[in-house]
Amino acid sequence: MNRPIAGREKKTVRLHVLLEPTELEEVDAYRYGARIPTRAEAIRQLLKLGLEAAAERDAEVRK
């Protein structure tokens, strides 16, 4: 577990992810279609979208 150092909060965390070639092709297709400048930003956006969709799905299940 990463603990913040007293007085210093880490703003970003480096995450190493392995993808299948087809998954990377899909990320790149999304990136180019959305005109996103970097793969990292495209992955961050896709992750955010996926988390939002999962939260919405979970909220619907709880009703």
Summary of the structure (lengths in Angstrom):
residues: 63
radius of gyration: 15.7
end to end distance: 33.7
largest distance: 42.5
contacts: 102
relative contact order: 0.08
helix: 59%
strand: 3%
